[in-house]
């Protein structure tokens, strides 16, 4: 492995943070084992991305809990490797780069393979959101499922960016998993947990006869909604965008 001192833009503390995220990923049961799913973090100062690896025949692991700092890959914003440690970044690197490019405020990504959310991704269904915490993660609406993409393709990177949009903190990848974002790992992992909660709730609600998707007017009093609508109209933006900016 190259000495970190030879590459001053590489920060050992961020390598350690991404390595710790691998353990959290496994502990939260957001991955099924092996290299299912992945996580990454962006350095706000340099734009460099610290990301989990793809499997290497000389350094196998049974699940992400077995991965340490020496498995973390560092790339620049174009995906060029900065730290040579004989390991390549996850095959979903292009999706991570695409989301970071589209969402400047995002500093951490959790690409999960949670059991409940995968049900909806297999069905190509958006996940309805019925409670305030899941509604907010969905960007004030359902958690959208990209229509197509495959695995580790240019198309899935493009479709993931479209599905997550400008407000949502999560989106589904068809027959695959979810991408969940945040300003840090705490927020991104919370989003991933809320995706699982939303999928689980939606499954049982369907069995009980269904319910109406939550809307913004359910979140506030009529007077507050009318006041915000007036302010949003004056600002030339939607109520949803105005509210999301204040969160």
C-alpha positions as CSV (number, residue, x, y, z in Angstrom):
1,X,0.0,0.0,0.0
2,X,1.3,3.5,-0.8
3,X,2.2,5.6,2.2
4,X,-0.6,8.1,3.0
5,X,2.2,10.7,3.6
6,X,2.9,10.6,-0.2
7,X,-0.6,11.7,-1.0
8,X,-1.4,14.7,1.3
9,X,-5.0,14.9,0.1
10,X,-5.8,11.5,1.5
11,X,-7.1,11.7,5.1
12,X,-6.6,8.6,7.3
13,X,-9.5,9.7,9.5
14,X,-11.9,9.4,6.6
15,X,-10.5,6.0,5.7
16,X,-11.2,4.9,9.3
17,X,-14.7,6.3,9.1
18,X,-15.6,4.4,6.0
19,X,-14.1,1.2,7.5
20,X,-16.3,1.7,10.6
21,X,-19.4,2.2,8.3
22,X,-18.8,-1.3,6.9
23,X,-19.4,-2.7,10.4
24,X,-22.5,-0.6,11.0
25,X,-23.8,-1.7,7.6
26,X,-23.6,-5.3,8.7
27,X,-24.9,-4.7,12.2
28,X,-28.0,-3.0,10.9
29,X,-28.7,-5.9,8.5
30,X,-28.7,-3.6,5.5
31,X,-26.5,-6.1,3.6
32,X,-27.0,-9.8,3.1
33,X,-23.3,-10.8,3.2
34,X,-20.3,-10.9,0.9
35,X,-20.0,-7.6,-0.9
36,X,-23.7,-6.9,-1.2
37,X,-24.2,-3.2,-1.1
38,X,-21.6,-0.6,-0.2
39,X,-20.9,2.7,1.4
40,X,-18.9,5.8,0.6
41,X,-18.0,9.3,2.0
42,X,-17.0,12.4,0.2
43,X,-14.4,14.8,1.5
44,X,-16.0,18.3,1.5
45,X,-12.6,19.9,1.0
46,X,-11.1,18.0,-1.9
47,X,-14.1,16.1,-3.4
48,X,-12.2,12.8,-3.0
49,X,-14.4,9.8,-2.4
50,X,-13.6,7.1,0.2
51,X,-15.5,4.0,-0.8
52,X,-15.7,0.2,0.0
53,X,-14.0,-2.2,-2.4
54,X,-15.1,-4.9,-4.8
55,X,-13.9,-8.4,-3.9
56,X,-10.3,-9.4,-4.5
57,X,-9.3,-13.1,-4.8
58,X,-6.2,-12.5,-2.5
59,X,-8.2,-10.7,0.2
60,X,-11.6,-12.4,0.5
61,X,-14.2,-11.5,3.2
62,X,-17.4,-13.2,4.2
63,X,-19.3,-9.9,4.9
64,X,-18.6,-6.2,5.4
65,X,-17.9,-6.6,9.2
66,X,-14.5,-8.2,8.2
67,X,-13.3,-5.2,6.3
68,X,-10.8,-2.9,7.9
69,X,-9.1,0.4,6.9
70,X,-6.7,-1.3,4.5
71,X,-9.7,-2.3,2.3
72,X,-10.9,1.2,1.7
73,X,-10.4,2.7,-1.7
74,X,-9.8,6.4,-2.3
75,X,-10.6,8.0,-5.7
76,X,-10.9,11.5,-7.0
77,X,-14.2,13.0,-8.2
78,X,-13.7,11.5,-11.6
79,X,-13.1,8.0,-10.2
80,X,-9.3,7.9,-10.6
81,X,-7.6,5.9,-7.9
82,X,-5.5,8.0,-5.5
83,X,-4.3,5.4,-3.0
84,X,-2.8,2.3,-4.5
85,X,-3.6,-0.7,-2.2
86,X,-4.2,-3.3,-4.8
87,X,-7.9,-3.2,-4.4
88,X,-10.5,-1.7,-6.8
89,X,-13.5,0.3,-5.7
90,X,-17.0,-1.2,-5.7
91,X,-18.5,-1.9,-9.1
92,X,-21.2,0.7,-8.2
93,X,-18.6,3.6,-8.1
94,X,-20.3,5.3,-11.1
95,X,-23.6,5.5,-9.2
96,X,-21.9,7.0,-6.2
97,X,-20.1,9.6,-8.4
98,X,-23.3,10.4,-10.2
99,X,-25.2,11.1,-7.0
100,X,-22.4,13.2,-5.5
101,X,-22.2,15.3,-8.7
102,X,-26.0,15.9,-8.7
103,X,-26.4,16.6,-5.0
104,X,-23.6,18.9,-3.7
105,X,-25.0,18.7,-0.1
106,X,-24.6,14.9,0.0
107,X,-21.4,13.7,1.8
108,X,-22.3,10.0,2.5
109,X,-24.0,7.3,0.6
110,X,-25.3,3.9,1.8
111,X,-26.2,1.6,-1.0
112,X,-28.2,-1.0,0.9
113,X,-29.6,-4.5,0.2
114,X,-32.3,-4.5,2.9
115,X,-34.8,-7.3,2.8
116,X,-38.0,-5.3,2.9
117,X,-37.0,-2.6,0.4
118,X,-35.8,-5.3,-2.0
119,X,-39.3,-6.6,-2.2
120,X,-40.5,-3.3,-3.6
121,X,-37.4,-3.1,-5.9
122,X,-38.2,-6.5,-7.3
123,X,-41.8,-5.4,-8.0
124,X,-40.6,-2.1,-9.5
125,X,-42.9,-0.3,-7.1
126,X,-42.4,3.0,-5.4
127,X,-42.6,2.7,-1.6
128,X,-45.5,4.7,-0.2
129,X,-44.8,6.8,2.8
130,X,-47.4,7.1,5.5
131,X,-45.6,8.7,8.4
132,X,-43.7,11.9,8.8
133,X,-40.3,10.3,9.2
134,X,-40.6,8.2,6.1
135,X,-42.4,11.0,4.1
136,X,-39.4,13.3,4.8
137,X,-36.9,10.7,3.7
138,X,-38.9,10.3,0.5
139,X,-38.5,14.0,-0.3
140,X,-42.1,14.7,0.7
141,X,-43.5,11.8,-1.2
142,X,-43.1,8.1,-1.9
143,X,-39.6,6.6,-2.2
144,X,-39.2,6.2,-5.9
145,X,-38.0,3.1,-7.8
146,X,-35.9,3.6,-10.9
147,X,-37.5,2.0,-13.9
148,X,-34.4,0.2,-15.1
149,X,-30.6,0.1,-14.9
150,X,-29.2,-3.3,-14.1
151,X,-26.2,-3.7,-11.8
152,X,-23.0,-1.7,-12.1
153,X,-24.0,0.0,-15.4
154,X,-23.9,3.5,-16.7
155,X,-27.7,3.3,-17.0
156,X,-28.3,2.5,-13.4
157,X,-26.1,5.5,-12.4
158,X,-28.3,7.8,-14.5
159,X,-31.6,6.3,-13.4
160,X,-30.5,6.4,-9.7
161,X,-29.8,10.1,-10.0
162,X,-33.2,10.7,-11.6
163,X,-35.1,8.6,-9.1
164,X,-33.6,10.3,-6.0
165,X,-34.2,13.7,-7.5
166,X,-33.3,16.9,-5.7
167,X,-35.1,16.4,-2.4
168,X,-35.3,12.7,-1.5
169,X,-32.8,11.0,0.7
170,X,-33.4,7.6,-0.9
171,X,-34.4,5.7,-4.1
172,X,-34.8,2.1,-5.2
173,X,-32.8,0.4,-7.9
174,X,-34.9,-2.3,-9.6
175,X,-34.4,-5.9,-8.5
176,X,-31.3,-4.7,-6.6
177,X,-31.5,-2.4,-3.6
178,X,-31.6,1.2,-2.5
179,X,-29.4,4.2,-2.5
180,X,-29.6,6.4,0.7
181,X,-27.9,9.7,1.2
182,X,-27.1,12.2,3.9
183,X,-24.8,14.9,5.1
184,X,-22.9,12.2,7.0
185,X,-23.1,8.5,7.7
186,X,-25.5,9.0,10.6
187,X,-28.0,10.7,8.3
188,X,-27.5,8.2,5.4
189,X,-27.9,5.2,7.7
190,X,-31.0,6.7,9.2
191,X,-32.4,7.2,5.7
192,X,-31.6,3.5,5.0
193,X,-33.4,2.4,8.1
194,X,-36.4,4.5,7.3
195,X,-36.6,3.0,3.8
196,X,-36.8,-0.5,5.5
197,X,-39.5,0.9,7.9
198,X,-41.5,2.4,5.0
199,X,-41.3,-0.9,3.0
200,X,-42.4,-3.0,6.0
201,X,-45.2,-0.6,6.9
202,X,-46.4,-0.5,3.3
203,X,-46.5,-4.3,3.1
204,X,-48.7,-4.6,6.1
205,X,-50.9,-1.7,5.2
206,X,-51.6,-3.3,1.8
207,X,-52.6,-6.5,3.7
208,X,-55.0,-4.5,5.8
209,X,-56.7,-2.9,2.9
210,X,-54.5,0.0,1.9
211,X,-54.2,3.6,2.9
212,X,-53.7,7.0,1.2
213,X,-50.2,8.2,0.5
214,X,-49.3,11.0,2.9
215,X,-49.2,14.5,1.4
216,X,-47.8,17.8,2.6
217,X,-51.1,19.1,3.9
218,X,-51.1,16.1,6.3
219,X,-47.9,17.4,7.9
220,X,-49.2,20.9,9.0
221,X,-52.3,22.8,9.9
222,X,-54.4,24.3,7.1
223,X,-53.3,27.8,8.2
224,X,-49.6,26.9,8.2
225,X,-50.0,25.3,4.8
226,X,-51.8,28.3,3.3
227,X,-49.1,30.7,4.7
228,X,-46.3,28.6,3.3
229,X,-48.1,28.3,-0.1
230,X,-48.3,32.0,-0.3
231,X,-44.7,32.5,0.5
232,X,-43.7,29.8,-2.0
233,X,-45.7,31.4,-4.8
234,X,-44.0,34.8,-4.0
235,X,-40.6,33.1,-4.2
236,X,-41.4,31.3,-7.4
237,X,-40.9,27.8,-6.0
238,X,-43.0,24.9,-4.9
239,X,-44.2,24.5,-1.3
240,X,-42.3,21.2,-1.3
241,X,-39.0,22.9,-2.2
242,X,-39.5,25.6,0.3
243,X,-40.1,23.1,3.1
244,X,-37.3,20.8,2.1
245,X,-34.8,23.8,2.2
246,X,-35.8,24.4,5.8
247,X,-35.3,20.8,7.0
